[in-house]
Amino acid sequence: MQAPETEQPRAGIEEEAAGTGKHGAISITRTHWQLLRFLIVGGINTVFGYSVFAVLTWFGMRYPLAIGLATVAGVSFNFQSIGRLVFGGAPRSRFWRFVGVYCLVYLFNLGGVRLLLAAGASVYVANAVVLLPLSLIAFLLNRRFVFPRS
């Protein structure tokens, strides 16, 4: 009598979590695709937000207020673009969570710019330097707290 075959675990689940596929190649998981889409959509959103910031500071507005206004100007547009194009939907019930995430991102932005200004960077370079780390922080916070089931 033959022993019943036991079902083998589905190949790739643990390996995907570790970042490798069946043959040791790097596999791209759903999270990786979301991060890639987030960075592309975020790039478009960032051009908009940074343009608002640059114009406001060019006309003499102090950087904390310029960063704040650029953030406010972009939040509604960003909620729709990120929600729909990255996470598959932007239900209005999650808007205030999204705003909360961007309030935290704003505070991180201010802190990073302040540190770089103290190190001698210009306000334009300082804000540009913090963009990528802020993007990664925003992705993680949005994925965890705003669009957790996406």
Secondary structure, DSSP 8 states (H G I E B T S, - for coil): ----------TTHHHHHHTB-TTS-B---HHHHHHHHHHHHHHHHHHHHHHHHHHHHHTT--HHHHHHHHHHHHHHHHHHHHHHHTSS---GGGHHHHHHHHHHHHHHHHHHHHHHHHTT--HHHHHHHTHHHHHHHHHHHIIIIISTT-
